[in-house]
Amino acid sequence: MLRHEFQPGRLVGGLFLIAAGIVYAGDARGLWHTPWFVSGPLVVGGLVLAGAVSVLCRAVRRTSRRAGQGEHRPPRADEAG
Amino acid sequence: MSNHEHAATGPGPEPGPGRSTGAGPEDSVPGPGAHPGASGTGATAAGAAENGSPAAGAGPTASGGSTATPGTGTDGADGASGGPAAPGAPWRFRRDRRHKLIAGVCSGLGRQCDMDPVVFRITLAVLAATGGIGLLFYGFAWLFVPVDDEDENEVRKLLTGRVDGHALTAVLFALVGCGAFLSMLNNGSVLTFGVVLSLLLAGAGYWSQHRRAATPDPLAAQAVADAPPEAQAPPVPASYPSWWRDPIVKDGTHVGGTGYLWGPPDPRDRDIAAAVNIGRGIPGRTAESVPRRETPRPRGPRSIGGWVFLLALVAGFLGVRATLPGHSFGTALQTGLACALGVFGVGIALSAFLGRTGAGSVFLALVTAALLTASAALPQDVTAHWSHPSWRPASVADVHRSYRVGTGDGTLDLSRIRPGDNRTVTARAHVGVGRLTVIVPPDVTVRATIDVGVGDIQLPGDDTEDVDVAPGRHERVVLPPVTDRPSGGTLSLDLHVGIGQAEVSRAAS
Protein backbone atom coordinates (compact mmCIF):
# COMPACT_ATOMS: atom_id res chain seq x y z
CA MET A 1 0.00 0.00 0.00
CA LEU A 2 2.65 2.44 -1.08
CA ARG A 3 1.13 4.12 -4.11
CA HIS A 4 -1.05 7.11 -3.52
CA GLU A 5 -2.20 10.20 -5.27
CA PHE A 6 0.44 12.70 -6.29
CA GLN A 7 1.40 15.21 -3.61
CA PRO A 8 3.24 18.09 -5.26
CA GLY A 9 4.18 19.71 -1.94
CA ARG A 10 6.39 16.79 -1.01
CA LEU A 11 8.03 16.90 -4.40
CA VAL A 12 8.83 20.60 -4.09
CA GLY A 13 10.22 20.24 -0.57
CA GLY A 14 12.31 17.24 -1.55
CA LEU A 15 13.72 18.97 -4.59
CA PHE A 16 14.78 21.96 -2.53
CA LEU A 17 16.47 19.69 -0.02
CA ILE A 18 18.27 17.89 -2.83
CA ALA A 19 19.36 21.25 -4.21
CA ALA A 20 20.76 22.27 -0.83
CA GLY A 21 22.62 18.98 -0.57
CA ILE A 22 24.09 19.41 -4.05
CA VAL A 23 25.11 23.01 -3.40
CA TYR A 24 27.00 22.09 -0.27
CA ALA A 25 28.44 18.89 -1.70
CA GLY A 26 29.87 20.91 -4.59
CA ASP A 27 31.30 23.37 -2.12
CA ALA A 28 32.92 20.53 -0.22
CA ARG A 29 34.37 19.07 -3.43
CA GLY A 30 35.78 22.48 -4.31
CA LEU A 31 33.72 22.87 -7.47
CA TRP A 32 32.34 26.21 -6.35
CA HIS A 33 32.21 28.31 -3.27
CA THR A 34 29.04 28.42 -1.22
CA PRO A 35 28.57 30.96 1.54
CA TRP A 36 27.56 29.21 4.70
CA PHE A 37 24.22 31.05 5.00
CA VAL A 38 22.80 29.75 1.73
CA SER A 39 21.09 26.84 3.46
CA GLY A 40 18.68 29.12 5.32
CA PRO A 41 16.79 30.51 2.36
CA LEU A 42 17.18 27.31 0.38
CA VAL A 43 15.93 24.85 2.97
CA VAL A 44 13.48 26.97 4.93
CA GLY A 45 12.23 28.74 1.84
CA GLY A 46 11.84 25.42 0.08
CA LEU A 47 9.85 23.94 2.93
CA VAL A 48 7.63 27.01 3.14
CA LEU A 49 7.05 26.81 -0.59
CA ALA A 50 6.29 23.12 -0.25
CA GLY A 51 3.73 23.85 2.42
CA ALA A 52 2.13 26.52 0.27
CA VAL A 53 1.99 24.17 -2.70
CA SER A 54 0.41 21.37 -0.72
CA VAL A 55 -2.19 23.71 0.78
CA LEU A 56 -2.98 25.03 -2.68
CA CYS A 57 -3.20 21.53 -4.09
CA ARG A 58 -5.50 20.42 -1.30
CA ALA A 59 -7.75 23.41 -1.91
CA VAL A 60 -7.87 22.73 -5.64
CA ARG A 61 -8.66 19.06 -5.09
CA ARG A 62 -11.39 19.87 -2.62
CA THR A 63 -12.95 22.34 -5.00
CA SER A 64 -12.84 19.97 -7.93
CA ARG A 65 -14.19 17.15 -5.81
CA ARG A 66 -17.06 19.31 -4.69
CA ALA A 67 -17.71 20.35 -8.25
CA GLY A 68 -17.66 16.70 -9.28
CA GLN A 69 -20.13 15.85 -6.55
CA GLY A 70 -22.43 18.53 -7.76
CA GLU A 71 -22.63 17.08 -11.23
CA HIS A 72 -22.58 13.34 -10.70
CA ARG A 73 -21.27 10.73 -8.30
CA PRO A 74 -17.73 11.44 -7.15
CA PRO A 75 -15.00 9.28 -8.63
CA ARG A 76 -13.54 8.32 -5.27
CA ALA A 77 -12.21 5.00 -6.44
CA ASP A 78 -10.01 6.74 -9.01
CA GLU A 79 -8.56 9.06 -6.44
CA ALA A 80 -7.68 6.33 -4.01
CA GLY A 81 -5.65 4.53 -6.64
CA MET B 1 1.82 -2.07 55.39
CA SER B 2 2.79 1.49 54.93
CA ASN B 3 2.34 4.30 57.32
CA HIS B 4 -0.38 5.95 55.45
CA GLU B 5 -2.36 2.81 55.42
CA HIS B 6 -2.10 2.69 59.15
CA ALA B 7 -3.19 6.24 59.11
CA ALA B 8 -6.11 5.28 56.93
CA THR B 9 -7.35 2.66 59.30
CA GLY B 10 -9.95 5.01 60.62
CA PRO B 11 -13.53 4.96 59.53
CA GLY B 12 -12.81 7.20 56.56
CA PRO B 13 -12.78 5.36 53.24
CA GLU B 14 -9.57 4.73 51.35
CA PRO B 15 -7.76 7.55 49.62
CA GLY B 16 -6.62 5.43 46.70
CA PRO B 17 -9.09 5.55 43.88
CA GLY B 18 -8.43 2.01 42.77
CA ARG B 19 -8.68 0.31 46.10
CA SER B 20 -11.38 -2.30 46.00
CA THR B 21 -12.93 -1.72 49.31
CA GLY B 22 -16.12 -3.29 48.27
CA ALA B 23 -17.95 -0.14 49.14
CA GLY B 24 -21.01 0.64 47.15
CA PRO B 25 -21.97 4.10 45.99
CA GLU B 26 -22.15 7.07 48.26
CA ASP B 27 -24.98 5.86 50.34
CA SER B 28 -23.04 2.95 51.73
CA VAL B 29 -20.35 5.01 53.38
CA PRO B 30 -20.41 4.19 57.03
CA GLY B 31 -20.44 6.93 59.52
CA PRO B 32 -17.57 7.46 61.91
CA GLY B 33 -17.12 4.61 64.23
CA ALA B 34 -18.49 1.93 61.98
CA HIS B 35 -17.05 -1.49 62.62
CA PRO B 36 -16.86 -4.76 60.74
CA GLY B 37 -20.03 -6.61 61.02
CA ALA B 38 -23.16 -7.72 59.35
CA SER B 39 -24.10 -4.23 58.30
CA GLY B 40 -20.84 -3.93 56.39
CA THR B 41 -21.31 -7.05 54.34
CA GLY B 42 -24.85 -6.09 53.76
CA ALA B 43 -23.77 -2.81 52.33
CA THR B 44 -21.35 -4.54 50.00
CA ALA B 45 -23.91 -6.92 48.74
CA ALA B 46 -26.37 -4.13 48.29
CA GLY B 47 -23.83 -2.08 46.41
CA ALA B 48 -22.98 -4.91 44.06
CA ALA B 49 -26.60 -5.64 43.44
CA GLU B 50 -27.34 -2.02 42.73
CA ASN B 51 -24.59 -1.74 40.21
CA GLY B 52 -25.83 -4.71 38.31
CA SER B 53 -22.24 -5.82 37.98
CA PRO B 54 -21.13 -9.39 37.57
CA ALA B 55 -19.83 -9.03 41.11
CA ALA B 56 -16.27 -9.39 39.97
CA GLY B 57 -15.02 -6.80 42.37
CA ALA B 58 -17.04 -7.99 45.27
CA GLY B 59 -16.51 -11.66 44.62
CA PRO B 60 -13.06 -12.31 45.99
CA THR B 61 -13.48 -9.61 48.55
CA ALA B 62 -16.57 -11.04 50.03
CA SER B 63 -15.05 -14.46 50.58
CA GLY B 64 -14.55 -13.75 54.24
CA GLY B 65 -17.00 -11.81 56.25
CA SER B 66 -14.35 -9.81 58.02
CA THR B 67 -12.62 -8.64 54.86
CA ALA B 68 -15.76 -7.28 53.30
CA THR B 69 -15.93 -4.33 55.59
CA PRO B 70 -16.40 -1.19 53.59
CA GLY B 71 -14.31 1.75 54.47
CA THR B 72 -11.70 0.12 56.65
CA GLY B 73 -8.21 0.36 55.27
CA THR B 74 -6.85 -2.78 56.84
CA ASP B 75 -8.55 -5.14 54.47
CA GLY B 76 -7.58 -3.30 51.32
CA ALA B 77 -4.40 -5.23 50.68
CA ASP B 78 -5.74 -8.65 51.40
CA GLY B 79 -8.99 -8.20 49.62
CA ALA B 80 -7.64 -6.72 46.43
CA SER B 81 -4.59 -8.93 46.12
CA GLY B 82 -6.94 -11.78 45.41
CA GLY B 83 -8.22 -9.92 42.36
CA PRO B 84 -5.18 -9.70 40.07
CA ALA B 85 -4.06 -13.17 41.08
CA ALA B 86 -6.74 -14.68 38.91
CA PRO B 87 -5.26 -17.49 36.83
CA GLY B 88 -4.35 -16.62 33.29
CA ALA B 89 -4.32 -12.90 33.82
CA PRO B 90 -1.23 -11.34 32.26
CA TRP B 91 0.96 -9.54 34.72
CA ARG B 92 1.91 -6.01 34.40
CA PHE B 93 5.07 -5.13 36.24
CA ARG B 94 4.00 -4.38 39.76
CA ARG B 95 5.85 -4.51 43.02
CA ASP B 96 5.02 -7.60 44.96
CA ARG B 97 4.11 -6.79 48.50
CA ARG B 98 3.68 -10.31 49.77
CA HIS B 99 7.15 -11.62 48.95
CA LYS B 100 9.01 -8.42 49.38
CA LEU B 101 12.36 -7.96 51.04
CA ILE B 102 12.69 -4.17 50.83
CA ALA B 103 10.04 -2.78 48.58
CA GLY B 104 9.09 -5.76 46.47
CA VAL B 105 10.78 -4.58 43.28
CA CYS B 106 12.88 -7.69 42.82
CA SER B 107 9.99 -9.87 43.83
CA GLY B 108 7.78 -8.14 41.28
CA LEU B 109 10.48 -8.49 38.67
CA GLY B 110 10.79 -12.17 39.41
CA ARG B 111 7.06 -12.62 39.11
CA GLN B 112 7.00 -10.60 35.91
CA CYS B 113 9.83 -12.56 34.32
CA ASP B 114 8.98 -15.92 35.85
CA MET B 115 12.36 -16.07 37.53
CA ASP B 116 13.61 -16.50 41.03
CA PRO B 117 13.64 -13.05 42.63
CA VAL B 118 16.91 -13.98 44.34
CA VAL B 119 18.58 -13.68 40.93
CA PHE B 120 17.39 -10.09 40.68
CA ARG B 121 18.28 -9.35 44.29
CA ILE B 122 21.85 -10.56 44.00
CA THR B 123 22.42 -8.94 40.62
CA LEU B 124 20.96 -5.64 41.69
CA ALA B 125 23.06 -5.72 44.85
CA VAL B 126 26.17 -6.30 42.75
CA LEU B 127 25.08 -3.52 40.40
CA ALA B 128 24.49 -1.23 43.36
CA ALA B 129 27.94 -1.91 44.70
CA THR B 130 29.60 -1.38 41.33
CA GLY B 131 28.56 1.93 39.97
CA GLY B 132 25.23 2.44 41.61
CA ILE B 133 23.13 1.33 38.66
CA GLY B 134 21.35 -1.16 40.88
CA LEU B 135 20.44 1.46 43.44
CA LEU B 136 19.41 3.84 40.71
CA PHE B 137 17.13 1.28 39.13
CA TYR B 138 15.75 0.09 42.44
CA GLY B 139 15.02 3.60 43.62
CA PHE B 140 13.25 4.64 40.48
CA ALA B 141 11.35 1.36 40.23
CA TRP B 142 10.25 1.84 43.81
CA LEU B 143 9.13 5.34 43.02
CA PHE B 144 7.37 4.74 39.74
CA VAL B 145 6.04 1.19 39.92
CA PRO B 146 2.96 0.86 42.06
CA VAL B 147 2.37 -2.01 44.42
CA ASP B 148 0.23 -4.71 42.90
CA ASP B 149 -2.87 -3.80 44.85
CA GLU B 150 -2.63 -0.06 44.31
CA ASP B 151 -3.05 2.14 41.32
CA GLU B 152 -0.83 4.93 42.52
CA ASN B 153 2.91 4.90 42.58
CA GLU B 154 4.98 6.49 45.28
CA VAL B 155 5.70 9.61 43.25
CA ARG B 156 2.04 10.34 42.92
CA LYS B 157 1.53 9.76 46.60
CA LEU B 158 4.39 12.12 47.34
CA LEU B 159 3.04 14.80 45.06
CA THR B 160 -0.42 14.55 46.47
CA GLY B 161 0.85 15.03 49.94
CA ARG B 162 0.91 11.54 51.37
CA VAL B 163 4.51 11.69 52.43
CA ASP B 164 5.52 8.53 54.18
CA GLY B 165 8.67 6.65 54.97
CA HIS B 166 8.43 4.43 51.92
CA ALA B 167 8.44 7.28 49.48
CA LEU B 168 11.25 9.05 51.27
CA THR B 169 13.34 5.89 51.35
CA ALA B 170 12.70 5.40 47.65
CA VAL B 171 13.82 8.95 46.96
CA LEU B 172 16.89 8.32 49.07
CA PHE B 173 17.66 5.15 47.11
CA ALA B 174 17.32 6.99 43.82
CA LEU B 175 19.44 9.90 45.00
CA VAL B 176 22.22 7.73 46.38
CA GLY B 177 22.10 5.66 43.19
CA CYS B 178 22.38 8.79 41.07
CA GLY B 179 25.30 10.01 43.13
CA ALA B 180 27.13 6.72 42.94
CA PHE B 181 26.44 6.48 39.24
CA LEU B 182 27.70 9.99 38.56
CA SER B 183 30.81 9.40 40.62
CA MET B 184 31.54 6.31 38.57
CA LEU B 185 31.08 8.02 35.22
CA ASN B 186 34.80 8.45 34.80
CA ASN B 187 35.54 4.85 35.59
CA GLY B 188 34.98 3.20 32.26
CA SER B 189 35.64 -0.39 33.25
CA VAL B 190 33.24 -0.32 36.18
CA LEU B 191 30.64 1.36 34.05
CA THR B 192 31.10 -1.17 31.29
CA PHE B 193 30.74 -3.99 33.78
CA GLY B 194 27.57 -2.48 35.16
CA VAL B 195 26.05 -1.90 31.75
CA VAL B 196 26.94 -5.38 30.52
CA LEU B 197 25.60 -6.99 33.66
CA SER B 198 22.35 -5.05 33.46
CA LEU B 199 21.97 -5.95 29.79
CA LEU B 200 22.59 -9.61 30.65
CA LEU B 201 20.03 -9.44 33.44
CA ALA B 202 17.50 -7.74 31.20
CA GLY B 203 18.13 -10.31 28.49
CA ALA B 204 17.74 -13.17 30.93
CA GLY B 205 14.52 -11.71 32.22
CA TYR B 206 13.19 -11.17 28.73
CA TRP B 207 14.09 -14.68 27.69
CA SER B 208 12.56 -16.15 30.77
CA GLN B 209 9.42 -14.15 30.28
CA HIS B 210 9.03 -15.30 26.70
CA ARG B 211 10.14 -18.85 27.33
CA ARG B 212 6.60 -20.05 27.66
CA ALA B 213 5.11 -17.41 25.47
CA ALA B 214 4.01 -19.96 22.89
CA THR B 215 0.39 -19.80 23.89
CA PRO B 216 -1.87 -22.05 21.86
CA ASP B 217 -4.11 -19.26 20.71
CA PRO B 218 -2.68 -15.76 20.41
CA LEU B 219 -6.14 -14.38 19.70
CA ALA B 220 -7.38 -15.66 23.02
CA ALA B 221 -4.41 -14.12 24.75
CA GLN B 222 -5.13 -10.88 22.99
CA ALA B 223 -8.70 -11.00 24.08
CA VAL B 224 -7.61 -11.59 27.66
CA ALA B 225 -5.17 -8.75 27.42
CA ASP B 226 -7.80 -6.46 26.06
CA ALA B 227 -10.40 -7.40 28.59
CA PRO B 228 -11.32 -4.45 30.73
CA PRO B 229 -10.27 -4.44 34.34
CA GLU B 230 -12.53 -6.00 36.82
CA ALA B 231 -15.48 -3.99 37.85
CA GLN B 232 -14.78 -2.11 40.99
CA ALA B 233 -17.12 -0.28 43.18
CA PRO B 234 -16.52 3.42 42.82
CA PRO B 235 -14.92 5.24 45.65
CA VAL B 236 -16.97 7.88 47.28
CA PRO B 237 -16.55 11.02 45.19
CA ALA B 238 -15.79 13.31 48.02
CA SER B 239 -12.53 14.07 49.68
CA TYR B 240 -12.08 13.96 53.33
CA PRO B 241 -10.93 16.27 56.03
CA SER B 242 -7.23 16.50 56.51
CA TRP B 243 -5.74 14.83 59.49
CA TRP B 244 -4.72 18.00 61.25
CA ARG B 245 -8.31 19.05 61.53
CA ASP B 246 -9.14 15.96 63.48
CA PRO B 247 -8.42 15.27 67.11
CA ILE B 248 -5.39 13.15 67.69
CA VAL B 249 -5.93 10.16 69.91
CA LYS B 250 -3.51 9.41 72.70
CA ASP B 251 -1.61 6.69 70.94
CA GLY B 252 -0.57 9.05 68.15
CA THR B 253 -3.16 8.02 65.60
CA HIS B 254 -5.87 10.42 64.72
CA VAL B 255 -9.49 10.16 64.04
CA GLY B 256 -10.72 10.27 60.51
CA GLY B 257 -7.40 10.94 58.87
CA THR B 258 -6.49 10.08 55.34
CA GLY B 259 -2.74 10.38 55.47
CA TYR B 260 -2.71 13.50 53.35
CA LEU B 261 -0.30 16.20 54.46
CA TRP B 262 -2.03 18.76 52.31
CA GLY B 263 -5.05 18.68 50.11
CA PRO B 264 -8.00 20.58 48.74
CA PRO B 265 -9.07 23.46 50.96
CA ASP B 266 -12.71 22.56 51.07
CA PRO B 267 -13.31 18.99 52.15
CA ARG B 268 -16.80 19.11 50.73
CA ASP B 269 -15.49 19.54 47.20
CA ARG B 270 -15.81 16.64 44.92
CA ASP B 271 -12.66 14.65 44.32
CA ILE B 272 -11.82 14.94 40.64
CA ALA B 273 -9.77 11.75 40.59
CA ALA B 274 -12.63 9.84 42.11
CA ALA B 275 -15.06 11.33 39.64
CA VAL B 276 -12.78 10.37 36.76
CA ASN B 277 -12.49 6.92 38.19
CA ILE B 278 -16.21 6.55 38.32
CA GLY B 279 -16.48 7.70 34.75
CA ARG B 280 -13.82 5.24 33.74
CA GLY B 281 -15.36 2.39 35.62
CA ILE B 282 -18.78 2.61 34.01
CA PRO B 283 -18.04 0.95 30.67
CA GLY B 284 -16.33 -1.92 32.43
CA ARG B 285 -19.60 -3.04 33.97
CA THR B 286 -21.49 -3.59 30.76
CA ALA B 287 -21.09 -7.14 29.66
CA GLU B 288 -21.22 -6.51 25.94
CA SER B 289 -18.15 -4.33 26.00
CA VAL B 290 -15.84 -7.10 27.17
CA PRO B 291 -14.21 -7.91 23.82
CA ARG B 292 -13.92 -4.21 23.07
CA ARG B 293 -11.23 -3.88 20.40
CA GLU B 294 -10.75 -0.67 18.57
CA THR B 295 -10.39 -1.28 14.91
CA PRO B 296 -7.37 0.75 13.78
CA ARG B 297 -8.24 3.70 11.66
CA PRO B 298 -6.85 3.37 8.15
CA ARG B 299 -3.80 5.58 8.04
CA GLY B 300 -3.21 5.95 4.34
CA PRO B 301 0.04 4.88 2.74
CA ARG B 302 2.75 3.32 4.84
CA SER B 303 5.49 5.54 6.18
CA ILE B 304 8.91 5.37 4.58
CA GLY B 305 10.45 7.80 7.05
CA GLY B 306 12.40 5.11 8.89
CA TRP B 307 14.01 3.81 5.73
CA VAL B 308 14.83 7.33 4.60
CA PHE B 309 16.53 8.02 7.93
CA LEU B 310 18.51 4.80 7.77
CA LEU B 311 19.59 5.48 4.21
CA ALA B 312 20.55 9.04 5.13
CA LEU B 313 22.69 7.72 7.97
CA VAL B 314 24.38 5.27 5.63
CA ALA B 315 24.88 7.94 2.97
CA GLY B 316 26.36 10.35 5.47
CA PHE B 317 28.72 7.72 6.79
CA LEU B 318 29.80 6.71 3.30
CA GLY B 319 30.30 10.34 2.33
CA VAL B 320 32.59 10.95 5.29
CA ARG B 321 34.45 7.72 4.66
CA ALA B 322 34.97 8.48 1.00
CA THR B 323 36.15 12.04 1.57
CA LEU B 324 38.28 11.66 4.66
CA PRO B 325 41.49 10.40 3.03
CA GLY B 326 43.06 13.38 1.36
CA HIS B 327 40.68 15.98 2.71
CA SER B 328 40.27 17.77 5.97
CA PHE B 329 37.78 16.67 8.56
CA GLY B 330 35.55 19.68 8.00
CA THR B 331 35.30 18.95 4.29
CA ALA B 332 34.51 15.31 4.95
CA LEU B 333 31.86 16.27 7.48
CA GLN B 334 30.31 18.68 5.04
CA THR B 335 30.28 16.07 2.30
CA GLY B 336 28.68 13.49 4.55
CA LEU B 337 26.02 15.86 5.77
CA ALA B 338 25.31 17.03 2.22
CA CYS B 339 24.86 13.39 1.17
CA ALA B 340 22.50 12.80 4.09
CA LEU B 341 20.52 15.91 3.23
CA GLY B 342 20.32 14.79 -0.37
CA VAL B 343 18.95 11.42 0.71
CA PHE B 344 16.36 13.15 2.86
CA GLY B 345 15.41 15.25 -0.14
CA VAL B 346 15.12 12.20 -2.36
CA GLY B 347 13.00 10.44 0.24
CA ILE B 348 10.64 13.35 0.69
CA ALA B 349 10.38 13.90 -3.05
CA LEU B 350 9.73 10.19 -3.50
CA SER B 351 6.94 10.35 -0.97
CA ALA B 352 5.09 12.59 -3.37
CA PHE B 353 4.35 9.39 -5.27
CA LEU B 354 5.12 6.44 -2.98
CA GLY B 355 4.75 6.00 0.71
CA ARG B 356 4.44 8.70 3.28
CA THR B 357 6.90 10.93 5.06
CA GLY B 358 5.79 13.20 7.78
CA ALA B 359 6.96 15.90 10.08
CA GLY B 360 9.63 13.63 11.52
CA SER B 361 11.50 13.38 8.24
CA VAL B 362 11.19 17.11 7.66
CA PHE B 363 12.50 17.77 11.14
CA LEU B 364 15.47 15.47 10.61
CA ALA B 365 16.18 17.16 7.30
CA LEU B 366 16.11 20.53 9.02
CA VAL B 367 18.52 19.30 11.70
CA THR B 368 20.80 17.93 9.00
CA ALA B 369 20.67 21.22 7.15
CA ALA B 370 21.54 23.10 10.34
CA LEU B 371 24.49 20.81 10.98
CA LEU B 372 25.54 21.23 7.36
CA THR B 373 25.46 24.99 7.74
CA ALA B 374 27.55 24.74 10.87
CA SER B 375 30.06 22.48 9.17
CA ALA B 376 30.27 24.85 6.21
CA ALA B 377 30.80 27.77 8.54
CA LEU B 378 33.64 25.95 10.26
CA PRO B 379 37.12 26.66 8.99
CA GLN B 380 37.96 24.08 6.38
CA ASP B 381 41.17 22.91 7.98
CA VAL B 382 39.57 21.71 11.17
CA THR B 383 40.87 18.33 12.20
CA ALA B 384 39.23 15.72 14.35
CA HIS B 385 41.98 15.76 16.99
CA TRP B 386 43.29 18.55 19.16
CA SER B 387 46.98 19.18 18.66
CA HIS B 388 49.48 21.20 20.64
CA PRO B 389 52.20 22.15 18.20
CA SER B 390 54.95 24.47 19.32
CA TRP B 391 57.53 26.11 17.10
CA ARG B 392 60.63 27.81 18.34
CA PRO B 393 62.80 28.91 15.44
CA ALA B 394 66.35 29.60 16.58
CA SER B 395 67.32 32.16 13.97
CA VAL B 396 65.91 34.27 11.20
CA ALA B 397 66.79 31.60 8.70
CA ASP B 398 64.66 29.07 10.56
CA VAL B 399 61.47 31.08 10.35
CA HIS B 400 59.07 29.42 7.94
CA ARG B 401 56.80 31.40 5.76
CA SER B 402 53.72 29.88 7.26
CA TYR B 403 52.66 27.83 10.27
CA ARG B 404 49.38 25.98 10.28
CA VAL B 405 47.29 24.21 12.88
CA GLY B 406 43.92 22.75 12.07
CA THR B 407 42.45 22.28 15.52
CA GLY B 408 44.49 22.90 18.57
CA ASP B 409 46.64 25.15 20.61
CA GLY B 410 49.60 26.43 18.59
CA THR B 411 52.52 28.32 20.06
CA LEU B 412 54.97 30.22 17.87
CA ASP B 413 57.88 31.33 19.97
CA LEU B 414 59.88 34.00 18.12
CA SER B 415 61.71 35.22 21.20
CA ARG B 416 65.07 34.19 19.81
CA ILE B 417 64.62 36.05 16.54
CA ARG B 418 66.69 39.19 16.13
CA PRO B 419 65.90 40.65 12.70
CA GLY B 420 68.71 43.16 12.76
CA ASP B 421 68.65 46.84 11.99
CA ASN B 422 65.96 47.98 9.59
CA ARG B 423 65.18 44.48 8.51
CA THR B 424 61.83 42.81 8.58
CA VAL B 425 61.06 39.19 9.28
CA THR B 426 57.64 38.00 8.20
CA ALA B 427 55.79 35.05 9.75
CA ARG B 428 52.32 33.78 9.03
CA ALA B 429 50.35 31.50 11.28
CA HIS B 430 46.94 29.98 10.80
CA VAL B 431 44.77 28.15 13.30
CA GLY B 432 41.41 26.75 12.26
CA VAL B 433 39.81 26.25 15.64
CA GLY B 434 41.72 26.82 18.81
CA ARG B 435 44.31 29.15 20.11
CA LEU B 436 47.35 30.77 18.59
CA THR B 437 50.01 32.24 20.83
CA VAL B 438 52.88 34.21 19.32
CA ILE B 439 55.73 35.20 21.60
CA VAL B 440 57.80 38.06 20.28
CA PRO B 441 61.11 39.41 21.59
CA PRO B 442 60.87 42.60 23.65
CA ASP B 443 63.24 44.71 21.59
CA VAL B 444 61.67 44.64 18.17
CA THR B 445 58.84 46.54 16.58
CA VAL B 446 55.90 44.26 15.78
CA ARG B 447 53.51 44.93 12.98
CA ALA B 448 50.66 42.48 13.28
CA THR B 449 47.65 41.84 11.14
CA ILE B 450 45.28 39.66 13.10
CA ASP B 451 42.10 38.10 11.76
CA VAL B 452 39.80 36.16 14.04
CA GLY B 453 36.58 34.75 12.63
CA VAL B 454 34.87 34.34 15.98
CA GLY B 455 36.80 34.90 19.13
CA ASP B 456 39.20 37.12 20.97
CA ILE B 457 42.45 38.95 20.36
CA GLN B 458 44.96 39.39 23.14
CA LEU B 459 47.75 41.92 22.75
CA PRO B 460 50.63 42.53 25.17
CA GLY B 461 48.96 45.37 27.03
CA ASP B 462 45.63 43.57 27.51
CA ASP B 463 44.34 42.09 30.68
CA THR B 464 44.37 38.32 30.35
CA GLU B 465 41.04 38.12 32.12
CA ASP B 466 39.47 40.42 29.57
CA VAL B 467 38.22 37.99 26.96
CA ASP B 468 35.91 39.68 24.52
CA VAL B 469 34.47 37.19 22.09
CA ALA B 470 33.11 38.80 18.96
CA PRO B 471 32.63 37.72 15.37
CA GLY B 472 34.71 39.02 12.51
CA ARG B 473 37.54 40.61 14.43
CA HIS B 474 40.27 42.23 12.44
CA GLU B 475 43.11 44.27 13.86
CA ARG B 476 46.23 45.87 12.46
CA VAL B 477 48.53 46.93 15.23
CA VAL B 478 52.05 48.26 15.53
CA LEU B 479 53.68 47.43 18.81
CA PRO B 480 56.77 49.49 19.61
CA PRO B 481 59.64 47.80 21.41
CA VAL B 482 59.34 47.77 25.17
CA THR B 483 63.01 47.86 26.14
CA ASP B 484 65.37 50.78 26.43
CA ARG B 485 67.69 49.50 23.72
CA PRO B 486 65.56 48.64 20.71
CA SER B 487 67.27 46.54 18.12
CA GLY B 488 65.69 48.41 15.25
CA GLY B 489 64.32 45.37 13.48
CA THR B 490 60.69 44.67 12.66
CA LEU B 491 58.64 41.50 12.95
CA SER B 492 55.72 41.34 10.59
CA LEU B 493 53.04 38.91 11.76
CA ASP B 494 50.07 37.75 9.80
CA LEU B 495 47.81 35.74 12.08
CA HIS B 496 44.56 34.01 11.21
CA VAL B 497 42.33 32.19 13.64
CA GLY B 498 39.02 30.79 12.46
CA ILE B 499 37.36 30.25 15.83
CA GLY B 500 39.26 30.89 19.00
CA GLN B 501 41.85 33.22 20.36
CA ALA B 502 44.91 34.90 18.91
CA GLU B 503 47.43 36.12 21.40
CA VAL B 504 50.61 38.16 20.94
CA SER B 505 52.81 38.42 23.98
CA ARG B 506 56.25 39.72 24.70
CA ALA B 507 58.92 37.40 25.93
CA ALA B 508 60.47 38.29 29.26
CA SER B 509 63.65 40.15 28.52
Interface residues (C-beta under 8 A of the other chain):
Chain A: M1 L2 R3 H4 F6 Q7 P8 G9 R10 L11 G13 G14 L15 F16 L17 I18 A19 A20 G21 I22 Y24 A25 D27 A28 R29 T34 W36 F37 S39 G40 V43 V44 L47
Chain B: G300 P301 R302 I304 G319 T323 H327 T331 A332 Q334 T335 L337 A338 C339 A340 L341 G342 V343 F344 G345 V346 G347 I348 A349 L350 S351 A352 F353 L354 G355 R356 T357 V362 A365 L366 A369 A370 L372 T373 A376 A377
